[in-house]
Each structure stands twice: as structure tokens, then as C-alpha cells.
Amino acid sequence: MAKKIFSCIACGKRPLTKNEIGINKKLLGMKSKNFYCIECLANFLEVEPQDILDKIEDFKNDGCKLFE
Ligand SMILES: [Zn+2]
């Protein structure tokens, strides 16, 4: 399977990391095709970037395969 390069739909930052894509799927839904970088996702959800990073850590600690 070819590895697709995703870029942030808001600021165009690329490539997005596996963790960034993972948290988008978790927070916006598995079917979402629009991905944000951490900063834009935080903006979109009106939270702090650190809150997003904390969530990624939480999911990682749960052993979620979407994260590394
Ligand atoms: Zn962005």
C-alpha cells in the first residue's frame, strides 16, 4: 500500500505525522478525510495545542494503534 502524504487543510503544513493523523481520526471521526496539524486542530476545537498533545499521550498509553 502506497504511503499517502497528508497535509493540513488549514495551513498546508506537510507531511502530517502519524500522531497528527491519528488524533484527527479520533477527534473528527474515522471517516474524516480532512486533517489538521496540531495547531490548526487546536484552533478548530478551540483548545490549546498542549491539550491535543496530552490527548495523543492518553491514546498512546491506551495502546491505540493509530499512534506511535
Ligand atoms: Zn495547520
N, CA, C, O and the ligand as a Tripos MOL2 file, in Angstrom:
@<TRIPOS>MOLECULE
protein
  273   271    69     0     0
PROTEIN
NO_CHARGES

@<TRIPOS>ATOM
      1 N           0.8510   -1.1980    0.0000 N.3       1 MET1
      2 CA          0.0000    0.0000    0.0000 C.3       1 MET1
      3 C           0.8820    1.2410    0.0000 C.2       1 MET1
      4 O           1.7320    1.4060    0.8750 O.2       1 MET1
      5 N           0.6810    2.0990   -0.9660 N.am      2 ALA2
      6 CA          1.4800    3.3240   -1.0550 C.3       2 ALA2
      7 C           1.1920    4.2250    0.1340 C.2       2 ALA2
      8 O           0.0560    4.3350    0.5960 O.2       2 ALA2
      9 N           2.2240    4.8530    0.6070 N.am      3 LYS3
     10 CA          2.0500    5.7470    1.7480 C.3       3 LYS3
     11 C           1.6170    7.1160    1.2380 C.2       3 LYS3
     12 O           2.3050    7.7560    0.4420 O.2       3 LYS3
     13 N           0.4740    7.5350    1.7150 N.am      4 LYS4
     14 CA         -0.0630    8.8020    1.2620 C.3       4 LYS4
     15 C           0.4670    9.9320    2.1390 C.2       4 LYS4
     16 O           0.5660    9.8150    3.3610 O.2       4 LYS4
     17 N           0.8020   11.0300    1.4660 N.am      5 ILE5
     18 CA          1.2530   12.1960    2.2270 C.3       5 ILE5
     19 C           0.0560   13.1010    2.4760 C.2       5 ILE5
     20 O          -0.5970   13.5630    1.5400 O.2       5 ILE5
     21 N          -0.2170   13.3420    3.7330 N.am      6 PHE6
     22 CA         -1.3150   14.2310    4.0850 C.3       6 PHE6
     23 C          -0.7810   15.5970    4.4800 C.2       6 PHE6
     24 O           0.2770   15.7210    5.0960 O.2       6 PHE6
     25 N          -1.5360   16.6070    4.1120 N.am      7 SER7
     26 CA         -1.1600   17.9450    4.5610 C.3       7 SER7
     27 C          -2.3390   18.5820    5.2740 C.2       7 SER7
     28 O          -3.4950   18.2190    5.0560 O.2       7 SER7
     29 N          -2.0220   19.5340    6.1250 N.am      8 CYS8
     30 CA         -3.0440   20.2390    6.9000 C.3       8 CYS8
     31 C          -3.9440   21.0280    5.9480 C.2       8 CYS8
     32 O          -3.4490   21.7740    5.1040 O.2       8 CYS8
     33 N          -5.2730   20.8630    6.0810 N.am      9 ILE9
     34 CA         -6.1770   21.5610    5.1600 C.3       9 ILE9
     35 C          -6.2820   23.0410    5.4960 C.2       9 ILE9
     36 O          -6.7770   23.8280    4.6890 O.2       9 ILE9
     37 N          -5.8200   23.4240    6.6770 N.am     10 ALA10
     38 CA         -5.9300   24.8350    7.0600 C.3      10 ALA10
     39 C          -4.6770   25.6340    6.6950 C.2      10 ALA10
     40 O          -4.7770   26.7150    6.1140 O.2      10 ALA10
     41 N          -3.4960   25.1040    7.0340 N.am     11 CYS11
     42 CA         -2.2770   25.8800    6.8050 C.3      11 CYS11
     43 C          -1.3630   25.2460    5.7590 C.2      11 CYS11
     44 O          -0.3910   25.8650    5.3270 O.2      11 CYS11
     45 N          -1.6710   24.0180    5.3540 N.am     12 GLY12
     46 CA         -0.8800   23.3750    4.3120 C.3      12 GLY12
     47 C           0.3870   22.7010    4.8010 C.2      12 GLY12
     48 O           1.1560   22.1810    3.9930 O.2      12 GLY12
     49 N           0.6230   22.6980    6.1070 N.am     13 LYS13
     50 CA          1.8070   22.0420    6.6490 C.3      13 LYS13
     51 C           1.8230   20.5620    6.2530 C.2      13 LYS13
     52 O           0.7970   19.8860    6.3250 O.2      13 LYS13
     53 N           2.9710   20.0710    5.8410 N.am     14 ARG14
     54 CA          3.0960   18.6800    5.4640 C.3      14 ARG14
     55 C           4.5200   18.2190    5.6050 C.2      14 ARG14
     56 O           5.4230   19.0560    5.5840 O.2      14 ARG14
     57 N           4.7750   16.9440    5.7460 N.am     15 PRO15
     58 CA          3.7240   15.9410    5.9290 C.3      15 PRO15
     59 C           3.2230   15.9410    7.3690 C.2      15 PRO15
     60 O           3.9500   16.3130    8.2900 O.2      15 PRO15
     61 N           1.9940   15.5280    7.5490 N.am     16 LEU16
     62 CA          1.4830   15.3700    8.9070 C.3      16 LEU16
     63 C           2.0230   14.0640    9.4780 C.2      16 LEU16
     64 O           2.1880   13.0790    8.7570 O.2      16 LEU16
     65 N           2.2920   14.0670   10.7700 N.am     17 THR17
     66 CA          2.8110   12.8620   11.4020 C.3      17 THR17
     67 C           1.6910   11.8520   11.6180 C.2      17 THR17
     68 O           0.5050   12.1710   11.5390 O.2      17 THR17
     69 N           2.1100   10.6380   11.8910 N.am     18 LYS18
     70 CA          1.1360    9.5850   12.1930 C.3      18 LYS18
     71 C           0.2640    9.9850   13.3930 C.2      18 LYS18
     72 O          -0.9410    9.7340   13.4160 O.2      18 LYS18
     73 N           0.8950   10.6030   14.3710 N.am     19 ASN19
     74 CA          0.1450   11.0300   15.5470 C.3      19 ASN19
     75 C          -0.8790   12.1030   15.2070 C.2      19 ASN19
     76 O          -1.9940   12.1040   15.7290 O.2      19 ASN19
     77 N          -0.4870   13.0160   14.3260 N.am     20 GLU20
     78 CA         -1.4190   14.0840   13.9330 C.3      20 GLU20
     79 C          -2.6290   13.4950   13.2040 C.2      20 GLU20
     80 O          -3.7690   13.8770   13.4660 O.2      20 GLU20
     81 N          -2.3680   12.5720   12.2980 N.am     21 ILE21
     82 CA         -3.4730   11.9550   11.5660 C.3      21 ILE21
     83 C          -4.3310   11.1330   12.5280 C.2      21 ILE21
     84 O          -5.5590   11.1370   12.4420 O.2      21 ILE21
     85 N          -3.6680   10.4350   13.4380 N.am     22 GLY22
     86 CA         -4.3900    9.6200   14.4150 C.3      22 GLY22
     87 C          -5.3380   10.4370   15.2720 C.2      22 GLY22
     88 O          -6.4810   10.0430   15.5000 O.2      22 GLY22
     89 N          -4.8630   11.5630   15.7390 N.am     23 ILE23
     90 CA         -5.7040   12.3740   16.6280 C.3      23 ILE23
     91 C          -6.8440   13.0120   15.8350 C.2      23 ILE23
     92 O          -7.9340   13.2050   16.3730 O.2      23 ILE23
     93 N          -6.6090   13.3360   14.5810 N.am     24 ASN24
     94 CA         -7.7040   13.8260   13.7280 C.3      24 ASN24
     95 C          -8.7880   12.7770   13.6150 C.2      24 ASN24
     96 O          -9.9760   13.0830   13.7190 O.2      24 ASN24
     97 N          -8.3750   11.5400   13.4020 N.am     25 LYS25
     98 CA         -9.3580   10.4580   13.2590 C.3      25 LYS25
     99 C         -10.1290   10.2530   14.5520 C.2      25 LYS25
    100 O         -11.3350   10.0070   14.5480 O.2      25 LYS25
    101 N          -9.4030   10.3620   15.6580 N.am     26 LYS26
    102 CA        -10.0540   10.1610   16.9560 C.3      26 LYS26
    103 C         -11.0510   11.2730   17.2480 C.2      26 LYS26
    104 O         -12.1480   11.0170   17.7450 O.2      26 LYS26
    105 N         -10.6700   12.5010   16.9400 N.am     27 LEU27
    106 CA        -11.4870   13.6470   17.3500 C.3      27 LEU27
    107 C         -12.5140   14.0460   16.3010 C.2      27 LEU27
    108 O         -13.5700   14.5800   16.6380 O.2      27 LEU27
    109 N         -12.2140   13.7930   15.0380 N.am     28 LEU28
    110 CA        -13.1180   14.2280   13.9650 C.3      28 LEU28
    111 C         -13.8630   13.0760   13.3230 C.2      28 LEU28
    112 O         -14.7890   13.2820   12.5380 O.2      28 LEU28
    113 N         -13.4530   11.8490   13.6640 N.am     29 GLY29
    114 CA        -14.1390   10.6850   13.1080 C.3      29 GLY29
    115 C         -13.2520    9.9260   12.1480 C.2      29 GLY29
    116 O         -12.4780   10.5160   11.3950 O.2      29 GLY29
    117 N         -13.3720    8.5920   12.1850 N.am     30 MET30
    118 CA        -12.5060    7.7340   11.3770 C.3      30 MET30
    119 C         -12.6670    7.9800    9.8830 C.2      30 MET30
    120 O         -11.7410    7.7340    9.1100 O.2      30 MET30
    121 N         -13.8330    8.4620    9.4730 N.am     31 LYS31
    122 CA        -14.0710    8.6440    8.0450 C.3      31 LYS31
    123 C         -13.5860    9.9970    7.5410 C.2      31 LYS31
    124 O         -13.6250   10.2770    6.3430 O.2      31 LYS31
    125 N         -13.1360   10.8210    8.4560 N.am     32 SER32
    126 CA        -12.7120   12.1650    8.0640 C.3      32 SER32
    127 C         -11.5690   12.0950    7.0590 C.2      32 SER32
    128 O         -10.6240   11.3240    7.2320 O.2      32 SER32
    129 N         -11.6610   12.8950    6.0200 N.am     33 LYS33
    130 CA        -10.5700   12.9680    5.0520 C.3      33 LYS33
    131 C          -9.8480   14.3100    5.1570 C.2      33 LYS33
    132 O          -8.8630   14.5580    4.4620 O.2      33 LYS33
    133 N         -10.3400   15.1370    6.0090 N.am     34 ASN34
    134 CA         -9.6960   16.4310    6.2400 C.3      34 ASN34
    135 C          -8.8610   16.3500    7.5030 C.2      34 ASN34
    136 O          -9.3730   16.0640    8.5850 O.2      34 ASN34
    137 N          -7.5800   16.6030    7.3560 N.am     35 PHE35
    138 CA         -6.7040   16.5070    8.5100 C.3      35 PHE35
    139 C          -6.0670   17.8530    8.8080 C.2      35 PHE35
    140 O          -5.7130   18.6100    7.9040 O.2      35 PHE35
    141 N          -5.9330   18.1250   10.0740 N.am     36 TYR36
    142 CA         -5.2870   19.3490   10.5300 C.3      36 TYR36
    143 C          -3.9860   19.0020   11.2340 C.2      36 TYR36
    144 O          -3.8360   17.9130   11.7880 O.2      36 TYR36
    145 N          -3.0400   19.9450   11.2060 N.am     37 CYS37
    146 CA         -1.8740   19.7930   12.0680 C.3      37 CYS37
    147 C          -2.3200   20.1110   13.4960 C.2      37 CYS37
    148 O          -3.4390   20.5710   13.7210 O.2      37 CYS37
    149 N          -1.4300   19.8610   14.4500 N.am     38 ILE38
    150 CA         -1.7910   20.0500   15.8550 C.3      38 ILE38
    151 C          -2.3220   21.4640   16.1180 C.2      38 ILE38
    152 O          -3.3440   21.6410   16.7800 O.2      38 ILE38
    153 N          -1.6210   22.4470   15.5980 N.am     39 GLU39
    154 CA         -2.0010   23.8350   15.8910 C.3      39 GLU39
    155 C          -3.3630   24.1970   15.3200 C.2      39 GLU39
    156 O          -4.1850   24.8220   15.9900 O.2      39 GLU39
    157 N          -3.5900   23.8020   14.0890 N.am     40 CYS40
    158 CA         -4.8680   24.1220   13.4480 C.3      40 CYS40
    159 C          -6.0040   23.3180   14.0710 C.2      40 CYS40
    160 O          -7.1240   23.8140   14.1970 O.2      40 CYS40
    161 N          -5.7160   22.0830   14.4580 N.am     41 LEU41
    162 CA         -6.7290   21.2700   15.1240 C.3      41 LEU41
    163 C          -7.1210   21.9230   16.4550 C.2      41 LEU41
    164 O          -8.3000   21.9840   16.8050 O.2      41 LEU41
    165 N          -6.1350   22.3990   17.1730 N.am     42 ALA42
    166 CA         -6.3970   23.0830   18.4400 C.3      42 ALA42
    167 C          -7.2490   24.3280   18.2050 C.2      42 ALA42
    168 O          -8.1880   24.6030   18.9520 O.2      42 ALA42
    169 N          -6.9060   25.0710   17.1630 N.am     43 ASN43
    170 CA         -7.6900   26.2440   16.7910 C.3      43 ASN43
    171 C          -9.1280   25.8800   16.4890 C.2      43 ASN43
    172 O         -10.0660   26.4990   16.9910 O.2      43 ASN43
    173 N          -9.2800   24.8670   15.6620 N.am     44 PHE44
    174 CA        -10.5900   24.3960   15.2120 C.3      44 PHE44
    175 C         -11.4480   23.9760   16.4020 C.2      44 PHE44
    176 O         -12.6430   24.2650   16.4520 O.2      44 PHE44
    177 N         -10.8280   23.2960   17.3530 N.am     45 LEU45
    178 CA        -11.5640   22.7840   18.5120 C.3      45 LEU45
    179 C         -11.5720   23.7750   19.6680 C.2      45 LEU45
    180 O         -12.1660   23.5220   20.7170 O.2      45 LEU45
    181 N         -10.8970   24.9170   19.4590 N.am     46 GLU46
    182 CA        -10.8230   25.9620   20.4750 C.3      46 GLU46
    183 C         -10.2530   25.4400   21.7920 C.2      46 GLU46
    184 O         -10.8020   25.6610   22.8710 O.2      46 GLU46
    185 N          -9.1290   24.7390   21.6550 N.am     47 VAL47
    186 CA         -8.3740   24.2870   22.8230 C.3      47 VAL47
    187 C          -6.9140   24.6820   22.6070 C.2      47 VAL47
    188 O          -6.5660   25.2550   21.5750 O.2      47 VAL47
    189 N          -6.0760   24.3760   23.5750 N.am     48 GLU48
    190 CA         -4.6490   24.6620   23.4490 C.3      48 GLU48
    191 C          -3.9540   23.4970   22.7420 C.2      48 GLU48
    192 O          -4.3470   22.3430   22.9140 O.2      48 GLU48
    193 N          -2.9120   23.7990   21.9390 N.am     49 PRO49
    194 CA         -2.1490   22.7120   21.3160 C.3      49 PRO49
    195 C          -1.6970   21.6660   22.3340 C.2      49 PRO49
    196 O          -1.6740   20.4710   22.0390 O.2      49 PRO49
    197 N          -1.3420   22.1190   23.5210 N.am     50 GLN50
    198 CA         -0.8910   21.1710   24.5430 C.3      50 GLN50
    199 C          -1.9900   20.1730   24.9150 C.2      50 GLN50
    200 O          -1.7080   19.0170   25.2330 O.2      50 GLN50
    201 N          -3.2510   20.6320   24.8730 N.am     51 ASP51
    202 CA         -4.3550   19.7270   25.1710 C.3      51 ASP51
    203 C          -4.4060   18.5890   24.1550 C.2      51 ASP51
    204 O          -4.6870   17.4400   24.4950 O.2      51 ASP51
    205 N          -4.1260   18.9380   22.8990 N.am     52 ILE52
    206 CA         -4.1120   17.9190   21.8390 C.3      52 ILE52
    207 C          -2.9700   16.9350   22.1000 C.2      52 ILE52
    208 O          -3.1440   15.7200   22.0000 O.2      52 ILE52
    209 N          -1.7940   17.4840   22.4370 N.am     53 LEU53
    210 CA         -0.6360   16.6120   22.7030 C.3      53 LEU53
    211 C          -0.9170   15.6980   23.8900 C.2      53 LEU53
    212 O          -0.5280   14.5300   23.8850 O.2      53 LEU53
    213 N          -1.5920   16.2300   24.9050 N.am     54 ASP54
    214 CA         -1.9400   15.4050   26.0650 C.3      54 ASP54
    215 C          -2.8670   14.2630   25.6510 C.2      54 ASP54
    216 O          -2.7270   13.1300   26.1120 O.2      54 ASP54
    217 N          -3.8130   14.5850   24.7740 N.am     55 LYS55
    218 CA         -4.7580   13.5610   24.3100 C.3      55 LYS55
    219 C          -4.0240   12.4620   23.5520 C.2      55 LYS55
    220 O          -4.3220   11.2780   23.7070 O.2      55 LYS55
    221 N          -3.0550   12.8730   22.7240 N.am     56 ILE56
    222 CA         -2.2680   11.8800   21.9830 C.3      56 ILE56
    223 C          -1.5720   10.9490   22.9700 C.2      56 ILE56
    224 O          -1.5560    9.7320   22.7840 O.2      56 ILE56
    225 N          -1.0000   11.5270   24.0160 N.am     57 GLU57
    226 CA         -0.3230   10.7050   25.0290 C.3      57 GLU57
    227 C          -1.3030    9.7370   25.6820 C.2      57 GLU57
    228 O          -0.9760    8.5730   25.9150 O.2      57 GLU57
    229 N          -2.5150   10.2290   25.9770 N.am     58 ASP58
    230 CA         -3.5390    9.3780   26.5920 C.3      58 ASP58
    231 C          -3.8430    8.1840   25.7010 C.2      58 ASP58
    232 O          -3.8790    7.0410   26.1580 O.2      58 ASP58
    233 N          -4.0610    8.4680   24.4180 N.am     59 PHE59
    234 CA         -4.4030    7.3890   23.4830 C.3      59 PHE59
    235 C          -3.2430    6.4190   23.3410 C.2      59 PHE59
    236 O          -3.4430    5.2070   23.2610 O.2      59 PHE59
    237 N          -2.0260    6.9560   23.3100 N.am     60 LYS60
    238 CA         -0.8500    6.0870   23.2120 C.3      60 LYS60
    239 C          -0.7770    5.1620   24.4130 C.2      60 LYS60
    240 O          -0.4860    3.9720   24.2880 O.2      60 LYS60
    241 N          -1.0520    5.7410   25.5920 N.am     61 ASN61
    242 CA         -0.9990    4.9370   26.8100 C.3      61 ASN61
    243 C          -2.0600    3.8500   26.8150 C.2      61 ASN61
    244 O          -1.9060    2.8180   27.4680 O.2      61 ASN61
    245 N          -3.1500    4.0980   26.0710 N.am     62 ASP62
    246 CA         -4.1880    3.0760   25.9350 C.3      62 ASP62
    247 C          -3.7880    1.9960   24.9480 C.2      62 ASP62
    248 O          -4.4830    0.9910   24.7980 O.2      62 ASP62
    249 N          -2.6500    2.2110   24.2670 N.am     63 GLY63
    250 CA         -2.1840    1.2260   23.3050 C.3      63 GLY63
    251 C          -2.8460    1.3530   21.9410 C.2      63 GLY63
    252 O          -2.8600    0.4020   21.1600 O.2      63 GLY63
    253 N          -3.3940    2.5320   21.6560 N.am     64 CYS64
    254 CA         -4.0770    2.7380   20.3750 C.3      64 CYS64
    255 C          -3.0860    2.6630   19.2190 C.2      64 CYS64
    256 O          -2.0300    3.2950   19.2430 O.2      64 CYS64
    257 N          -3.4520    1.8710   18.1980 N.am     65 LYS65
    258 CA         -2.5480    1.6240   17.0730 C.3      65 LYS65
    259 C          -2.4390    2.8080   16.1070 C.2      65 LYS65
    260 O          -1.5890    2.8100   15.2160 O.2      65 LYS65
    261 N          -3.2910    3.7990   16.2860 N.am     66 LEU66
    262 CA         -3.2290    4.9680   15.4000 C.3      66 LEU66
    263 C          -2.0530    5.8690   15.7290 C.2      66 LEU66
    264 O          -1.7410    6.8020   14.9890 O.2      66 LEU66
    265 N          -1.3940    5.5740   16.8680 N.am     67 PHE67
    266 CA         -0.3260    6.4590   17.3290 C.3      67 PHE67
    267 C           0.9770    5.7100   17.4450 C.2      67 PHE67
    268 O           1.0070    4.4800   17.5050 O.2      67 PHE67
    269 N           2.0590    6.4750   17.4770 N.am     68 GLU68
    270 CA          3.3780    5.8420   17.5910 C.3      68 GLU68
    271 C           4.1780    6.5070   18.6920 C.2      68 GLU68
    272 O           5.3180    6.1190   18.9480 O.2      68 GLU68
    273 ZN         -2.1480   23.5520   10.0900 Zn       69 ZN69
@<TRIPOS>BOND
     1     1     2 1
     2     2     3 1
     3     3     4 2
     4     3     5 am
     5     5     6 1
     6     6     7 1
     7     7     8 2
     8     7     9 am
     9     9    10 1
    10    10    11 1
    11    11    12 2
    12    11    13 am
    13    13    14 1
    14    14    15 1
    15    15    16 2
    16    15    17 am
    17    17    18 1
    18    18    19 1
    19    19    20 2
    20    19    21 am
    21    21    22 1
    22    22    23 1
    23    23    24 2
    24    23    25 am
    25    25    26 1
    26    26    27 1
    27    27    28 2
    28    27    29 am
    29    29    30 1
    30    30    31 1
    31    31    32 2
    32    31    33 am
    33    33    34 1
    34    34    35 1
    35    35    36 2
    36    35    37 am
    37    37    38 1
    38    38    39 1
    39    39    40 2
    40    39    41 am
    41    41    42 1
    42    42    43 1
    43    43    44 2
    44    43    45 am
    45    45    46 1
    46    46    47 1
    47    47    48 2
    48    47    49 am
    49    49    50 1
    50    50    51 1
    51    51    52 2
    52    51    53 am
    53    53    54 1
    54    54    55 1
    55    55    56 2
    56    55    57 am
    57    57    58 1
    58    58    59 1
    59    59    60 2
    60    59    61 am
    61    61    62 1
    62    62    63 1
    63    63    64 2
    64    63    65 am
    65    65    66 1
    66    66    67 1
    67    67    68 2
    68    67    69 am
    69    69    70 1
    70    70    71 1
    71    71    72 2
    72    71    73 am
    73    73    74 1
    74    74    75 1
    75    75    76 2
    76    75    77 am
    77    77    78 1
    78    78    79 1
    79    79    80 2
    80    79    81 am
    81    81    82 1
    82    82    83 1
    83    83    84 2
    84    83    85 am
    85    85    86 1
    86    86    87 1
    87    87    88 2
    88    87    89 am
    89    89    90 1
    90    90    91 1
    91    91    92 2
    92    91    93 am
    93    93    94 1
    94    94    95 1
    95    95    96 2
    96    95    97 am
    97    97    98 1
    98    98    99 1
    99    99   100 2
   100    99   101 am
   101   101   102 1
   102   102   103 1
   103   103   104 2
   104   103   105 am
   105   105   106 1
   106   106   107 1
   107   107   108 2
   108   107   109 am
   109   109   110 1
   110   110   111 1
   111   111   112 2
   112   111   113 am
   113   113   114 1
   114   114   115 1
   115   115   116 2
   116   115   117 am
   117   117   118 1
   118   118   119 1
   119   119   120 2
   120   119   121 am
   121   121   122 1
   122   122   123 1
   123   123   124 2
   124   123   125 am
   125   125   126 1
   126   126   127 1
   127   127   128 2
   128   127   129 am
   129   129   130 1
   130   130   131 1
   131   131   132 2
   132   131   133 am
   133   133   134 1
   134   134   135 1
   135   135   136 2
   136   135   137 am
   137   137   138 1
   138   138   139 1
   139   139   140 2
   140   139   141 am
   141   141   142 1
   142   142   143 1
   143   143   144 2
   144   143   145 am
   145   145   146 1
   146   146   147 1
   147   147   148 2
   148   147   149 am
   149   149   150 1
   150   150   151 1
   151   151   152 2
   152   151   153 am
   153   153   154 1
   154   154   155 1
   155   155   156 2
   156   155   157 am
   157   157   158 1
   158   158   159 1
   159   159   160 2
   160   159   161 am
   161   161   162 1
   162   162   163 1
   163   163   164 2
   164   163   165 am
   165   165   166 1
   166   166   167 1
   167   167   168 2
   168   167   169 am
   169   169   170 1
   170   170   171 1
   171   171   172 2
   172   171   173 am
   173   173   174 1
   174   174   175 1
   175   175   176 2
   176   175   177 am
   177   177   178 1
   178   178   179 1
   179   179   180 2
   180   179   181 am
   181   181   182 1
   182   182   183 1
   183   183   184 2
   184   183   185 am
   185   185   186 1
   186   186   187 1
   187   187   188 2
   188   187   189 am
   189   189   190 1
   190   190   191 1
   191   191   192 2
   192   191   193 am
   193   193   194 1
   194   194   195 1
   195   195   196 2
   196   195   197 am
   197   197   198 1
   198   198   199 1
   199   199   200 2
   200   199   201 am
   201   201   202 1
   202   202   203 1
   203   203   204 2
   204   203   205 am
   205   205   206 1
   206   206   207 1
   207   207   208 2
   208   207   209 am
   209   209   210 1
   210   210   211 1
   211   211   212 2
   212   211   213 am
   213   213   214 1
   214   214   215 1
   215   215   216 2
   216   215   217 am
   217   217   218 1
   218   218   219 1
   219   219   220 2
   220   219   221 am
   221   221   222 1
   222   222   223 1
   223   223   224 2
   224   223   225 am
   225   225   226 1
   226   226   227 1
   227   227   228 2
   228   227   229 am
   229   229   230 1
   230   230   231 1
   231   231   232 2
   232   231   233 am
   233   233   234 1
   234   234   235 1
   235   235   236 2
   236   235   237 am
   237   237   238 1
   238   238   239 1
   239   239   240 2
   240   239   241 am
   241   241   242 1
   242   242   243 1
   243   243   244 2
   244   243   245 am
   245   245   246 1
   246   246   247 1
   247   247   248 2
   248   247   249 am
   249   249   250 1
   250   250   251 1
   251   251   252 2
   252   251   253 am
   253   253   254 1
   254   254   255 1
   255   255   256 2
   256   255   257 am
   257   257   258 1
   258   258   259 1
   259   259   260 2
   260   259   261 am
   261   261   262 1
   262   262   263 1
   263   263   264 2
   264   263   265 am
   265   265   266 1
   266   266   267 1
   267   267   268 2
   268   267   269 am
   269   269   270 1
   270   270   271 1
   271   271   272 2
@<TRIPOS>SUBSTRUCTURE
     1 MET1         2 RESIDUE 1 A MET
     2 ALA2         6 RESIDUE 1 A ALA
     3 LYS3        10 RESIDUE 1 A LYS
     4 LYS4        14 RESIDUE 1 A LYS
     5 ILE5        18 RESIDUE 1 A ILE
     6 PHE6        22 RESIDUE 1 A PHE
     7 SER7        26 RESIDUE 1 A SER
     8 CYS8        30 RESIDUE 1 A CYS
     9 ILE9        34 RESIDUE 1 A ILE
    10 ALA10       38 RESIDUE 1 A ALA
    11 CYS11       42 RESIDUE 1 A CYS
    12 GLY12       46 RESIDUE 1 A GLY
    13 LYS13       50 RESIDUE 1 A LYS
    14 ARG14       54 RESIDUE 1 A ARG
    15 PRO15       58 RESIDUE 1 A PRO
    16 LEU16       62 RESIDUE 1 A LEU
    17 THR17       66 RESIDUE 1 A THR
    18 LYS18       70 RESIDUE 1 A LYS
    19 ASN19       74 RESIDUE 1 A ASN
    20 GLU20       78 RESIDUE 1 A GLU
    21 ILE21       82 RESIDUE 1 A ILE
    22 GLY22       86 RESIDUE 1 A GLY
    23 ILE23       90 RESIDUE 1 A ILE
    24 ASN24       94 RESIDUE 1 A ASN
    25 LYS25       98 RESIDUE 1 A LYS
    26 LYS26      102 RESIDUE 1 A LYS
    27 LEU27      106 RESIDUE 1 A LEU
    28 LEU28      110 RESIDUE 1 A LEU
    29 GLY29      114 RESIDUE 1 A GLY
    30 MET30      118 RESIDUE 1 A MET
    31 LYS31      122 RESIDUE 1 A LYS
    32 SER32      126 RESIDUE 1 A SER
    33 LYS33      130 RESIDUE 1 A LYS
    34 ASN34      134 RESIDUE 1 A ASN
    35 PHE35      138 RESIDUE 1 A PHE
    36 TYR36      142 RESIDUE 1 A TYR
    37 CYS37      146 RESIDUE 1 A CYS
    38 ILE38      150 RESIDUE 1 A ILE
    39 GLU39      154 RESIDUE 1 A GLU
    40 CYS40      158 RESIDUE 1 A CYS
    41 LEU41      162 RESIDUE 1 A LEU
    42 ALA42      166 RESIDUE 1 A ALA
    43 ASN43      170 RESIDUE 1 A ASN
    44 PHE44      174 RESIDUE 1 A PHE
    45 LEU45      178 RESIDUE 1 A LEU
    46 GLU46      182 RESIDUE 1 A GLU
    47 VAL47      186 RESIDUE 1 A VAL
    48 GLU48      190 RESIDUE 1 A GLU
    49 PRO49      194 RESIDUE 1 A PRO
    50 GLN50      198 RESIDUE 1 A GLN
    51 ASP51      202 RESIDUE 1 A ASP
    52 ILE52      206 RESIDUE 1 A ILE
    53 LEU53      210 RESIDUE 1 A LEU
    54 ASP54      214 RESIDUE 1 A ASP
    55 LYS55      218 RESIDUE 1 A LYS
    56 ILE56      222 RESIDUE 1 A ILE
    57 GLU57      226 RESIDUE 1 A GLU
    58 ASP58      230 RESIDUE 1 A ASP
    59 PHE59      234 RESIDUE 1 A PHE
    60 LYS60      238 RESIDUE 1 A LYS
    61 ASN61      242 RESIDUE 1 A ASN
    62 ASP62      246 RESIDUE 1 A ASP
    63 GLY63      250 RESIDUE 1 A GLY
    64 CYS64      254 RESIDUE 1 A CYS
    65 LYS65      258 RESIDUE 1 A LYS
    66 LEU66      262 RESIDUE 1 A LEU
    67 PHE67      266 RESIDUE 1 A PHE
    68 GLU68      270 RESIDUE 1 A GLU
    69 ZN69       273 GROUP 0 **** ****
